[in-house]
Amino acid sequence: MRILTKADKILILIIFIISILAMIGTFLLQYSDLEEEYVVIKINNQLIEKIPINNDTETTYSFNFNNEVGTIEISNGSVRMEKMDRTICPNQICSDTGWISKTYENIVCLPNRIIVTIEENTDAGIDIIS
């Protein structure tokens, strides 16, 4: 059986510290606000508005479609569609969706062809160099 020397113990400690620092750095980068997010409103696949949001944003935004008005509410980095009249949106699935806050979530109003999503800034820098 081989006994660990002082140099072996120091090397193991250095590798352990580097691993912990790498995990902390990855965690901080993943959950930091370096990525700017936007609420994107599209009607008939046409971009209507791109509103920057963060955890401090508290606002409502109204938009026009088919001679009607829709409203979204933005709060604490989340967004939801306000209820519309049943003559405009009979099933009200879009308002019943509730709050969304992730980039993979969306609010869809099929009768009016409205899509509300949260997207990250795509101009963050170079992704690949060829």
C-alpha positions as CSV (number, residue, x, y, z in Angstrom):
1,M,0.0,0.0,0.0
2,R,1.3,3.4,-1.0
3,I,1.1,6.4,1.4
4,L,0.2,9.8,0.0
5,T,3.0,12.3,0.2
6,K,2.7,16.0,1.2
7,A,2.9,16.9,-2.5
8,D,0.1,14.5,-3.4
9,K,-2.2,16.0,-0.8
10,I,-1.5,19.5,-2.0
11,L,-2.2,18.5,-5.6
12,I,-5.5,16.9,-4.6
13,L,-6.4,20.0,-2.6
14,I,-5.6,22.3,-5.6
15,I,-7.7,20.2,-8.0
16,F,-10.6,20.2,-5.5
17,I,-10.5,24.0,-5.1
18,I,-10.3,24.6,-8.9
19,S,-13.4,22.2,-9.3
20,I,-15.4,24.1,-6.7
21,L,-14.5,27.5,-8.2
22,A,-15.5,26.2,-11.7
23,M,-18.9,25.1,-10.4
24,I,-19.5,28.4,-8.6
25,G,-18.5,30.3,-11.7
26,T,-20.8,28.3,-13.9
27,F,-23.7,28.8,-11.5
28,L,-23.2,32.5,-11.3
29,L,-23.0,32.9,-15.1
30,Q,-26.1,30.7,-15.6
31,Y,-28.2,32.7,-13.2
32,S,-26.8,36.2,-13.7
33,D,-28.6,39.0,-15.5
34,L,-26.0,39.2,-18.2
35,E,-28.6,38.0,-20.8
36,E,-31.1,40.7,-21.5
37,E,-34.7,39.4,-22.0
38,Y,-37.5,40.8,-24.0
39,V,-41.3,40.2,-24.2
40,V,-42.0,39.7,-27.9
41,I,-45.5,40.3,-29.3
42,K,-46.3,38.9,-32.8
43,I,-49.6,39.1,-34.7
44,N,-49.9,37.1,-37.9
45,N,-46.2,36.3,-37.5
46,Q,-45.4,40.0,-37.7
47,L,-43.3,41.5,-35.0
48,I,-45.5,44.1,-33.2
49,E,-43.3,45.0,-30.2
50,K,-40.2,43.9,-28.4
51,I,-40.2,45.1,-24.8
52,P,-37.1,44.8,-22.6
53,I,-37.8,43.2,-19.2
54,N,-36.0,42.4,-15.9
55,N,-37.1,41.6,-12.4
56,D,-37.8,45.3,-11.7
57,T,-40.1,45.9,-14.7
58,E,-43.7,46.7,-13.7
59,T,-45.9,47.9,-16.6
60,T,-48.8,47.2,-18.9
61,Y,-48.7,47.4,-22.6
62,S,-51.7,47.7,-25.0
63,F,-51.5,46.7,-28.7
64,N,-54.0,46.9,-31.6
65,F,-55.1,43.9,-33.7
66,N,-58.1,43.5,-36.0
67,N,-59.6,46.8,-34.8
68,E,-59.5,45.6,-31.2
69,V,-57.1,46.2,-28.3
70,G,-55.2,43.6,-26.3
71,T,-53.2,44.2,-23.1
72,I,-50.3,42.4,-21.5
73,E,-49.1,42.9,-17.9
74,I,-45.4,42.7,-17.1
75,S,-44.3,42.2,-13.5
76,N,-41.2,40.7,-11.8
77,G,-39.7,39.3,-15.1
78,S,-43.0,37.6,-16.0
79,V,-45.8,38.4,-18.4
80,R,-49.5,37.5,-18.8
81,M,-52.3,38.4,-21.2
82,E,-55.2,40.4,-19.7
83,K,-58.7,39.0,-20.3
84,M,-60.4,40.1,-23.5
85,D,-64.1,40.2,-24.3
86,R,-65.6,36.8,-25.2
87,T,-66.6,38.1,-28.6
88,I,-63.0,38.7,-29.4
89,C,-61.5,35.6,-27.8
90,P,-64.3,33.0,-27.1
91,N,-62.3,30.4,-25.1
92,Q,-59.9,32.9,-23.4
93,I,-57.1,30.3,-23.4
94,C,-54.5,33.0,-23.8
95,S,-55.5,34.8,-20.6
96,D,-56.0,31.5,-18.7
97,T,-52.4,30.6,-19.5
98,G,-51.4,32.9,-16.7
99,W,-47.9,34.2,-16.1
100,I,-44.9,33.0,-18.2
101,S,-41.3,33.8,-17.3
102,K,-39.1,31.3,-19.2
103,T,-38.0,31.4,-22.9
104,Y,-39.6,28.1,-23.7
105,E,-43.1,29.3,-22.5
106,N,-45.5,31.2,-24.7
107,I,-49.0,32.7,-24.7
108,V,-51.0,31.9,-27.8
109,C,-54.4,33.4,-28.9
110,L,-55.4,31.3,-31.9
111,P,-58.5,33.2,-33.0
112,N,-56.6,36.4,-33.2
113,R,-53.2,34.9,-34.2
114,I,-51.4,36.6,-31.3
115,I,-48.2,35.0,-29.9
116,V,-46.4,36.4,-26.8
117,T,-43.0,35.0,-25.9
118,I,-40.0,35.8,-23.8
119,E,-36.8,35.8,-25.8
120,E,-33.1,36.4,-24.9
121,N,-30.9,39.0,-26.6
122,T,-29.5,37.2,-29.7
123,D,-26.8,39.9,-30.3
124,A,-24.8,38.7,-27.3
125,G,-21.6,38.2,-29.4
126,I,-19.8,35.8,-31.6
127,D,-21.0,32.2,-31.3
128,I,-18.5,30.6,-33.7
129,I,-15.6,31.6,-35.8
130,S,-15.1,29.8,-39.1
